[in-house]
Amino acid sequence: MRTYAPLFRCCRVETSGRAAVVDMTSVVKPDVYRVLVVILVPGFVATAPWLSGVFWPALRDARTWIDMVIPIGMTGFCLCLVVGLILENIGSALEVNWADEWIRKEYPRLAGNWNSYLQQKTDGELIAQRYIRVFVTRYKFELSMVPALLVSMAGFAVAHYFDQGLTTSKTFFLVGLMAVVTWWLLQVTLSSALVLAKTRGLVIRALKAQQAAPKAGDGERCRFTGCCRTSTHSPVGGVADP
């Protein structure tokens, strides 16, 4: 299974005369990144055509922003956040009722991996677990963008109906393009769901293998000295072979 190279790499900085390694990925926390990608971006995509094309056409005029940058910005941010949260719930329902249902029908052996995956315990972290954590963010984005694009298409259509949107040709072009992207995202979500199911299976097998492996210090006892076999003993005088 291929994974993508990290966007940021570790770099060295001087701290008190000593080199210290700084993880650049810590600049953007996972929770912040998740809110941005899974909630705010779909919320903006769904809200923008309705806000600027139907309810507040004056937003397309730069003069509207001169004395109202902060109020407009805060209003837009809150609307995108609220709409994005609603879309995330819709996307989660889409995940459970459509993508997961498809996995149960097409790949029944993989459907039970989720419960088994949650029951596993590990002190360390597998590479597959890191991959899942990164991949889930993209998967949630795909799920949230499907209802966001549908709402956005409706917004462009309603704005055109009230003669407050784009021209007819541009409206049809954008709506058609978003319809194609929506169909493509639906196909991609199936592929992403399958990748996640297979990766969970890899994690389960790896954790079971770790649990079955003997712990350090519990090696085979030497039949000549009774100690843990860390070297090969000679049967004569207990002298180790070179």
Secondary structure, DSSP 8 states (H G I E B T S, - for coil): ------SS--EEEEETTEEEEE-GGGGS-HHHHHIIIIIIHHHHHHHHHHIIIII-GGGGSGGGGSS-HHHHHHHHHHHHHHHHHHHHHHHHHHIIIIIHHHHHHH-HHHHTHHHHHHH---SS--HHHHHHHHHHHHHHHHHHHHHHHHHHHHHHHHHHHTT-S--HHHHHHHHHHHHHHHHHHHHHHHHHHHHHHHHHHHHHHHHHHHHHS--TT---B-TTT-SB-SS-B-TTTT-B--
